[in-house]
Amino acid sequence: MYILPPTLTENEVPATTEKISTLLKDNGAEISQEVDLGKKRLAYPINHHQYGYYRLLEMSSEPSNIAKMNNALRLSPHVLRYQIIVKPVKSQATVEREQALKARLAVKRQQRALAAETPAATRYEPTAPQAPTLTPEELEKKIEKILEENPDV
């Protein structure tokens, strides 16, 4: 990844990018992908510039050539900042594990989506039979009847 200064016009950016690509190729890099991230505001001023053109490169090279590329980018007047990162190489087993994990996550997402679409079944909850509610007059009659049957109470 590297940042070009905002003093370049939109028409000069592709030519400068091509210069940097040839500079890297001359130092042993094989560029596989190049992405233009556009003009963005910098987190802090660099050489009194607030903005810069961000470019992302994916390349492969021998480890011995990294020092040459590092030196060439550092001395280039067209580059405000750059960073070279070593991308770890994944083994076949790691790739297979990641694919299996992605497949399991996809299945879980589908199950959740189906569960959200279908309404939850209502449960049958048996309730205790409720005693009929009595009016005060009916209650008074029942109490009198019980007292008549059991005078000892």
N, C-alpha and C positions, 0 to 999 in steps of 0.2 A: 504494500500500500504506500502511496506517496501523495503529497499535496503540492499542487502547482500554485504559484502566486496569482493573485487577482489582477495584477497589472497586465496579464495576457488578455487579449480580446477573445471572444467566442470563436473567431476564425483561426486564431493562433494556437488554440489548445490542441486540436488534432495533430498539427505539425510538431508541436513540442512533445506530445505523447509518442509520436512515431520516433522522434530523436531518442527519447528515453528507452523505448523498446529496442531500438537498434543498439544502443549503448549496452543494454543488458545481454542481448544476443551475442554481441562481440565478446562479452566476458563469459560466455559459455552457458547462458540460460536458454531453456526451451520454454517459451510462453504457451500455456495451454488455454488460458482464459483471461480476458481483459474486460473489466466492467467500469463504466463511467458512472460514478456516484453523484456527479453534479457539483455545483457551487454551493458550499455550505459555510455557515458561520463557524469560525474557529473558537475553541474553548477559551483561549487566551491569545493576545496579540503575538504574532511571530514577525519579527522585522517590521513592526508598525503596520502589519496587515491584519484586518479583522476577518477576512473571508479567504477561501481557497478552493481550488478545483480538486476534488478527491478522485483518485483512480485506484482501482484494486486489480492486482495482477496475480494470477496463479501460474507458477512456473516450477520447473524442475531443473536441478543443476547438481554438479558434483560438489561435495563439501569444500574442496580446495578452491573452487571458484567464488564462493560466497564472500571471501575477504576482498577479492578484486571488485565484485559488484558493489560491496559496501563502500569501498574507497571511491569508485566512480560516481555513485549517487551522492556521496558526501561532498565531492568537489564540483558537482554539476550546479551551475547558477540557476537552473530552471526549477529546482526542487527545493521547496521550503522545508518539508519534513518527509521522512520515509521510515518504514519499519519492515524488516525482513523477518518472517516467522517461519519456523520449521514445522510443517504440518506432519503429525504422526501418521505412519503407515499402518493401516488396519489389517489384521490377519483375516483369513477366510473364516475362522471360527468366530471372531468378533463380529464380522458382518452378518453371519448366520444368526447369532444371538440377537443382534439388533433387529433383524427382519422378523424373527419369531416374536420378539417383544412388541413390535409394531402391530403384528397380526393379532396378538392377544388383546392389545389395547383397542384395536378396531372392533373386535368382536364384543368387548365390554361396552363400547360406545353404542353399538347397534342394539344391544340388549337394554341399555338404559333408555334409548330412544323408543323402543317398543314398549317398555314399561311405562313411560310417560304418556304414550299415545293411548294405551288401553286403560279404561277406568278400573280402579281397584274394586274388587268384588266386595259387596257389603256382607258383613258377617251376620249370622243369625245368632242373636243372643237371647236365650230364653229368659223370660222375666217371671218372677214369682207371681202367682195369681193374687190379684189385689182383692182385698175384701171390699164388698160393696160399701159405699159411703152411706152413712145413716144420718138422717136429719135429727135434730135434737128431740123431737117428739117421739120418733121411733126408738131412739136410744133410751129415753125415759121409760117407755113401755117395756123394753127388754129388761131393764134393771128391776122394775116392779115385778115382773114375772119371775125372775130369779129369786127375788126376796120372798115372794109368796111360796115358792117351792121349797125354799130352805129358810125356815123361820129362825134358825139358830145363828145365822150370819148377821 
